[in-house]
């Protein structure tokens, strides 16, 4: 979750800087980058808050011997 916090702070700083720029001077590119980064941040936050599933069980030796090729 620390990564999401750092990314949020960085995006906020870039957004604040972009707002102070006059039209042109790469402002459109910054706004496009902000939209992309915001979408990534939302996915990162969603993944970090998703419930953690237990690892799948390992098959027993008996099951593996039945599924192994001859």
C-alpha positions in Angstrom: 0.0 0.0 0.0 3.0 2.3 0.4 3.5 2.2 -3.3 -0.1 3.5 -3.8 0.5 6.3 -1.3 3.8 7.4 -3.0 2.1 7.3 -6.5 -0.8 9.3 -5.2 1.5 12.0 -3.8 3.5 12.1 -7.1 0.3 12.3 -9.2 -1.0 15.1 -7.0 2.3 17.0 -7.4 2.3 16.6 -11.2 -1.4 17.6 -11.4 -0.7 20.8 -9.3 2.2 21.7 -11.6 0.2 21.0 -14.7 -2.6 23.3 -13.5 -0.1 26.2 -13.2 1.1 25.7 -16.8 -0.2 27.9 -19.6 -1.9 26.1 -22.6 0.6 24.2 -24.7 4.1 23.5 -23.2 3.3 19.8 -23.0 0.2 20.3 -20.9 -1.9 18.0 -23.1 0.7 15.2 -22.7 0.8 15.7 -18.9 -3.0 15.5 -18.7 -2.9 12.3 -20.8 -0.2 10.9 -18.6 -2.2 11.9 -15.5 -5.3 10.0 -16.8 -3.3 6.9 -17.5 -1.5 7.1 -14.1 -4.8 7.6 -12.3 -6.3 4.5 -13.9 -3.2 2.5 -12.8 -3.5 3.9 -9.3 -7.1 2.8 -9.1 -6.1 -0.7 -10.2 -3.3 -0.8 -7.7 -5.5 0.3 -4.8 -8.2 -2.2 -5.8 -5.6 -5.0 -5.9 -4.1 -4.0 -2.6 -7.5 -4.0 -0.9 -8.7 -7.3 -2.4 -9.0 -10.2 0.0 -6.0 -12.5 -0.1 -6.8 -16.0 -1.1 -5.0 -19.0 0.4 -2.7 -20.8 -1.9 -4.2 -23.8 -3.7 -3.5 -27.2 -2.1 -0.7 -29.3 -3.5 -1.8 -32.5 -5.1 -0.8 -35.7 -3.2 1.7 -38.1 -4.7 -1.1 -40.6 -5.2 -3.0 -38.1 -7.4 0.1 -37.2 -9.3 1.0 -40.8 -10.0 -2.5 -41.3 -11.6 -2.1 -38.3 -13.9 1.5 -38.8 -14.9 2.2 -40.2 -18.3 3.4 -43.9 -18.4 
